[in-house]
């Protein structure tokens, strides 16, 4: 029986025509939301995750009043009774924006001048300036942004999407993660639990592509071994691993990219940089990967925020804009959601020459996949402390992205330990104003 099943599996891998009836609707491509709750606007998500907490005050939220208050005490009316991370119990002093802002595009959106390339896509992005979150320290804040809860061990959003929608790709994982490291700020660790499947079946777990060597661990044969001695076992346990032996090298081989495209992203090879990962993200999107997350570390600017924000912006600005431009010209942006942002923002108050963690108001941007471009949504107060207009919570953002993918967020559930769990827990409201 084992020989017969192994033969069938091998035949399906080597010649999919032999099992056309099965391949017409392969199990790995189907999600539990079938049919979808309503017509989707998007098919996939690319999340440009800026780990460490980029300062909204040096990126997308211009606060002239904060400049006028530079060096003066932060009004107690803003901070009384509010959660503060490392500044608790210290004198709180206003710190002016460290970089100037300019208006970009026909929409006139304001961005810091350290993001000139993003300025070129100002009419394609929706800047949400009224984000809030619940966790003030990095690890639980990463968990909350990725999984909808501060409790470790819950499924990541990419896992939820695979479970709900399945994947279009038959030879690549549906959830892929790539990590790059910058040179500015403090490097915060990114744990694999941020792309874990939690209580969902393990086949929905995110797969990390490596920066050097084999893109995926244990995919190639050991040195000196030209044949796989356990191919039957591999097929029976995990067909995808066999398929990836050919599909992954093809994705990583960018020799078919034009000189113009390489120049657009600012890369000449696959080197583990954020820019190279952005190019790979587009290639993965073309091949049907459902959820692609690029984690760029080093945005934790407790000191030298002026210098290090400029350093990190220089690492991601060009490629972030290039990804939007490239997707748009290939007709992929219309059904691809691109999300850019971190786990929280930074305080208007100084921490020496840096800024502390901040959860009461921060910024990120979204593009494509049914989002309106060329608009700013919501606002923080005059000093950038509290989100005060059209406040968007993390669960609201998750619910809105699920909506654009054709899913009613309250109906994407999984029963575990006697309870129906969901990405948005018992929260989440659709943010209608940012939909095209």
JOWO-V623403 format. One record per helix or strand of 3 or more residues. SS is the DSSP state (h for helix, s for strand). FROM is the first residue (numbers start at 1). LEN is the number of residues. If there is no record, write none. Layout:
# JOWO-V623403
((SS FROM LEN) (SS FROM LEN))
This chain:
# JOWO-V623403
((h 2 13) (h 16 8) (h 27 3) (s 44 7) (h 56 3) (h 64 5) (h 76 4) (s 101 4) (s 109 4) (h 113 7) (s 125 8) (h 138 10) (h 157 9) (s 175 7) (h 192 4) (h 202 3) (s 207 3) (h 231 7) (h 239 14) (h 259 7) (h 274 13) (s 291 7) (h 305 25) (h 333 3) (s 336 6) (s 345 7) (s 354 5) (s 362 6) (s 375 3) (s 387 3) (h 394 11) (h 409 3) (s 414 3) (s 419 3) (h 432 3))
